[in-house]
């Protein structure tokens, strides 16, 4: 909706909308981080009482938004996906498209959702296309890495 040429709606639009609102936000959600676990600790039966071992439900969202913060050491975090229909965890692979026209199989167009040696903060958006649960797996030396996650449909 536009009033006197100024967009007044919030959320999805059919065409680009100018970013105009830089006002103070009085009520906002506080930042929360997720628990990273070892791959061997992921619970296929989703019955663990320990944080992170059942992963986190996505509620059939389309995109996973991550903020990863680290001190540049060699810490690694890998995103795992779980579908109720399959009953087990697997590394999430994300599409990266053709690499120099060298793709000879569909598998070559995907890479692991794996992030290593981040120095500072990095924000990422990953397509998850309805994966039921997401887990965050560390390489065993997770020292200073903080992972925050959220999901959206659009």
NORGI-V863505 format. One record per residue. N is the residue number from 1. RES is the residue in three letters. SS is DSSP state (H for helix, E for strand, - for the rest). PHI is phi in degrees with one decimal (none if undefined). BURIAL is + if it has 16 or more other ideal C-beta (glycine too) atoms within 10 Angstrom, else -. Layout:
# NORGI-V863505
n->N res->RES ss->SS phi->PHI burial->BURIAL
n->N res->RES ss->SS phi->PHI burial->BURIAL
This chain:
# NORGI-V863505
n->1 res->UNK ss->- phi->none burial->-
n->2 res->UNK ss->E phi->-124.6 burial->-
n->3 res->UNK ss->E phi->-120.9 burial->-
n->4 res->UNK ss->- phi->52.5 burial->-
n->5 res->UNK ss->- phi->80.7 burial->-
n->6 res->UNK ss->E phi->-108.4 burial->-
n->7 res->UNK ss->E phi->-61.1 burial->+
n->8 res->UNK ss->- phi->-120.9 burial->-
n->9 res->UNK ss->- phi->-88.6 burial->-
n->10 res->UNK ss->- phi->-127.8 burial->-
n->11 res->UNK ss->- phi->98.0 burial->-
n->12 res->UNK ss->- phi->-65.5 burial->-
n->13 res->UNK ss->- phi->-137.0 burial->-
n->14 res->UNK ss->- phi->-92.4 burial->-
n->15 res->UNK ss->- phi->-141.6 burial->-
n->16 res->UNK ss->- phi->-57.5 burial->-
n->17 res->UNK ss->- phi->-121.8 burial->-
n->18 res->UNK ss->- phi->-62.4 burial->-
n->19 res->UNK ss->- phi->-91.8 burial->-
n->20 res->UNK ss->- phi->-119.3 burial->-
n->21 res->UNK ss->- phi->-89.7 burial->-
n->22 res->UNK ss->- phi->-117.0 burial->-
n->23 res->UNK ss->- phi->-72.3 burial->-
n->24 res->UNK ss->- phi->-62.8 burial->-
n->25 res->UNK ss->- phi->-102.5 burial->-
n->26 res->UNK ss->- phi->-85.1 burial->-
n->27 res->UNK ss->- phi->-121.3 burial->-
n->28 res->UNK ss->- phi->-135.1 burial->-
n->29 res->UNK ss->- phi->-70.0 burial->-
n->30 res->UNK ss->- phi->-74.8 burial->-
n->31 res->UNK ss->- phi->-69.1 burial->-
n->32 res->UNK ss->- phi->-128.8 burial->-
n->33 res->UNK ss->- phi->-111.4 burial->-
n->34 res->UNK ss->- phi->-98.5 burial->+
n->35 res->UNK ss->- phi->-93.0 burial->-
n->36 res->UNK ss->- phi->-94.1 burial->+
n->37 res->UNK ss->E phi->-130.6 burial->+
n->38 res->UNK ss->- phi->-78.2 burial->-
n->39 res->UNK ss->H phi->-56.7 burial->-
n->40 res->UNK ss->H phi->-67.1 burial->-
n->41 res->UNK ss->H phi->-89.8 burial->-
n->42 res->UNK ss->- phi->-66.4 burial->+
n->43 res->UNK ss->- phi->-94.4 burial->+
n->44 res->UNK ss->- phi->-63.2 burial->-
n->45 res->UNK ss->- phi->-86.5 burial->-
n->46 res->UNK ss->- phi->57.1 burial->+
n->47 res->UNK ss->- phi->-113.6 burial->-
n->48 res->UNK ss->- phi->-75.8 burial->-
n->49 res->UNK ss->- phi->-92.8 burial->-
n->50 res->UNK ss->- phi->-91.9 burial->-
n->51 res->UNK ss->- phi->-56.0 burial->-
n->52 res->UNK ss->- phi->82.9 burial->+
n->53 res->UNK ss->- phi->-75.3 burial->+
n->54 res->UNK ss->- phi->-96.0 burial->+
n->55 res->UNK ss->- phi->68.9 burial->+
n->56 res->UNK ss->E phi->-130.7 burial->+
n->57 res->UNK ss->E phi->-71.3 burial->-
n->58 res->UNK ss->- phi->-105.7 burial->+
n->59 res->UNK ss->- phi->57.4 burial->-
n->60 res->UNK ss->- phi->62.3 burial->-
n->61 res->UNK ss->- phi->-77.1 burial->+
n->62 res->UNK ss->- phi->-100.4 burial->-
n->63 res->UNK ss->E phi->-128.1 burial->-
n->64 res->UNK ss->E phi->-105.7 burial->+
n->65 res->UNK ss->E phi->-105.1 burial->-
n->66 res->UNK ss->E phi->-121.7 burial->+
n->67 res->UNK ss->E phi->-123.8 burial->-
n->68 res->UNK ss->E phi->-114.1 burial->+
n->69 res->UNK ss->E phi->-124.3 burial->+
n->70 res->UNK ss->E phi->-154.8 burial->+
n->71 res->UNK ss->E phi->-100.5 burial->-
n->72 res->UNK ss->- phi->86.1 burial->-
n->73 res->UNK ss->- phi->-74.7 burial->-
n->74 res->UNK ss->- phi->-90.2 burial->-
n->75 res->UNK ss->- phi->-61.7 burial->+
n->76 res->UNK ss->E phi->-130.2 burial->+
n->77 res->UNK ss->E phi->-127.7 burial->+
n->78 res->UNK ss->E phi->-122.0 burial->+
n->79 res->UNK ss->E phi->-89.9 burial->+
n->80 res->UNK ss->E phi->-111.4 burial->+
n->81 res->UNK ss->E phi->-119.0 burial->+
n->82 res->UNK ss->E phi->-137.5 burial->+
n->83 res->UNK ss->E phi->-114.3 burial->-
n->84 res->UNK ss->- phi->-57.6 burial->-
n->85 res->UNK ss->- phi->-65.6 burial->-
n->86 res->UNK ss->- phi->-98.1 burial->-
n->87 res->UNK ss->- phi->67.5 burial->-
n->88 res->UNK ss->E phi->-161.4 burial->-
n->89 res->UNK ss->E phi->-90.8 burial->+
n->90 res->UNK ss->E phi->-151.5 burial->-
n->91 res->UNK ss->E phi->-61.0 burial->-
n->92 res->UNK ss->- phi->-80.2 burial->+
n->93 res->UNK ss->E phi->-107.3 burial->-
n->94 res->UNK ss->E phi->-117.2 burial->-
n->95 res->UNK ss->E phi->-74.2 burial->-
n->96 res->UNK ss->- phi->-119.5 burial->-
n->97 res->UNK ss->- phi->79.8 burial->-
n->98 res->UNK ss->- phi->-71.9 burial->-
n->99 res->UNK ss->- phi->-107.6 burial->-
n->100 res->UNK ss->- phi->56.0 burial->-
n->101 res->UNK ss->- phi->68.2 burial->-
n->102 res->UNK ss->- phi->-89.9 burial->-
n->103 res->UNK ss->- phi->-69.2 burial->-
n->104 res->UNK ss->- phi->-110.9 burial->-
n->105 res->UNK ss->- phi->-137.8 burial->-
n->106 res->UNK ss->H phi->-62.2 burial->-
n->107 res->UNK ss->H phi->-61.1 burial->-
n->108 res->UNK ss->H phi->-70.5 burial->-
n->109 res->UNK ss->H phi->-87.6 burial->-
n->110 res->UNK ss->E phi->-124.5 burial->-
n->111 res->UNK ss->E phi->-130.5 burial->-
n->112 res->UNK ss->E phi->-61.8 burial->-
n->113 res->UNK ss->- phi->-82.4 burial->+
n->114 res->UNK ss->E phi->-128.0 burial->-
n->115 res->UNK ss->E phi->-128.3 burial->+
n->116 res->UNK ss->E phi->-131.0 burial->-
n->117 res->UNK ss->- phi->50.6 burial->-
n->118 res->UNK ss->- phi->-87.2 burial->+
n->119 res->UNK ss->E phi->-112.9 burial->-
n->120 res->UNK ss->E phi->100.6 burial->-
n->121 res->UNK ss->E phi->-113.2 burial->-
n->122 res->UNK ss->E phi->-133.5 burial->-
n->123 res->UNK ss->E phi->-113.2 burial->-
n->124 res->UNK ss->E phi->-135.3 burial->-
n->125 res->UNK ss->E phi->-124.4 burial->-
n->126 res->UNK ss->E phi->-120.4 burial->+
n->127 res->UNK ss->E phi->-70.8 burial->-
n->128 res->UNK ss->- phi->-118.1 burial->+
n->129 res->UNK ss->- phi->40.5 burial->-
n->130 res->UNK ss->- phi->85.9 burial->-
n->131 res->UNK ss->- phi->-57.0 burial->+
n->132 res->UNK ss->- phi->-70.9 burial->+
n->133 res->UNK ss->E phi->-140.3 burial->+
n->134 res->UNK ss->E phi->-125.7 burial->+
n->135 res->UNK ss->E phi->-129.1 burial->+
n->136 res->UNK ss->E phi->-121.5 burial->+
n->137 res->UNK ss->E phi->-111.3 burial->+
n->138 res->UNK ss->E phi->-100.8 burial->+
n->139 res->UNK ss->- phi->-90.5 burial->+
n->140 res->UNK ss->- phi->99.1 burial->-
n->141 res->UNK ss->- phi->-123.7 burial->-
n->142 res->UNK ss->- phi->-62.8 burial->+
n->143 res->UNK ss->- phi->-105.4 burial->-
n->144 res->UNK ss->- phi->-118.8 burial->-
n->145 res->UNK ss->- phi->-80.0 burial->+
n->146 res->UNK ss->E phi->-120.0 burial->-
n->147 res->UNK ss->E phi->-118.6 burial->+
n->148 res->UNK ss->E phi->-117.5 burial->-
n->149 res->UNK ss->E phi->-142.0 burial->+
n->150 res->UNK ss->E phi->-151.5 burial->-
n->151 res->UNK ss->E phi->-128.7 burial->+
n->152 res->UNK ss->E phi->-141.8 burial->-
n->153 res->UNK ss->- phi->-88.1 burial->-
n->154 res->UNK ss->- phi->-117.9 burial->-
